[in-house]
Amino acid sequence: MSLDATDRRILELLQGDASLAVADIAERINLSQPPCWRRIKKLEEQGYIERRVAMLNRRKLGLNVVVYTEVKLSANGRQALGDFEAKIRSFPEVTECYVMLGRSDFLLRIVTEDVESYEYFFRHHLSQLPGVQDITSSVALSEVKYTTELPIRDPGAPQ
């Protein structure tokens, strides 16, 4: 399925506020409710919309520290990538994990209450994983931009 301008506008609206009613979306894109609802359902069925979630304020929850951690595995550790990935998925502190090309094997985004709680996580969980050769962490001092909204552009439009 290729996206037309109406589909892209629906996606933009929903990623900005997933709680919008179909009536509100339809009004904003100048479409009646039934075809708007059908388009949203089709976008869900086609996998463009994976899920709808509530964005929580991490600071209000006491999660004041964001740490970006690079993990390099030993040669033996790389043989058990699936085990490492499964363990990483089990840690709620790890909010993102990417397999990397370059000097590290994984890049993690870890959210904790404070530096002490990160140290505990590092000492008792991360550094204890089998196959870990090197861990390099950087603490984010402040947040300049954070969004989950993807840039949805017309493929033919200039950037």
Buried (B, 14 or more C-beta within 10 A) or exposed (E): EEBEEBBBBBBBBBBEEEEBEBEBBBBBBEBEBEEBBEBBEBBBEEEBBEEEEEEEEBEEEEBEBBBBBBBBBEEEBEEBBEEBEEBBEEBEBBEEBEEEEEEBBBBBBBBBBEEEBBEBBBEEBBEEBEBBBEBEBEEEEEEEEEEEEEEBEEEEEEE
